[in-house]
Amino acid sequence: MAGTMEENTGVIDDLLEKVTDYGKAELELVKLKALDKTSGLISASVPGIIVLILVSVFMLFLNLGLAIWAGGLLNNLFLGFFAVAALYGFIALIMHLFMRKWLKRKVGDYIISRVLK
């Protein structure tokens, strides 16, 4: 009877060791999957950020030129800048009133698709 109990203890010890190894391997797998998702999201974002910076610089100079041109037409440089600002204020108001939910859904869908990819 004593031999059987020792055999059972050995089997239980082996089983516990295998369960511990499985848990460690599963934890490592979760870490690697998280690292893969994070690196994929960051690497996909970097080109977009670079393009966003370039487009922002382009838009800055375009708007400065537009404001100076409009100021020349209105014979007052300050009015040209106010006209461009009013145009963007109007566009922002229209987007807020009519496109807020649509834009929120599109951005949310994009983020979810990038994370689950």
Residue pairs with C-beta under 8 A, 6 or more apart in sequence:
37 115
40 114
40 117
41 114
41 115
44 114
63 84
66 80
66 84
67 80
67 81
67 83
67 84
68 77
68 80
69 80
70 79
70 80
70 83
70 84
71 77
71 78
71 79
71 80
71 81
71 83
72 80
73 80
74 80
74 83
95 103
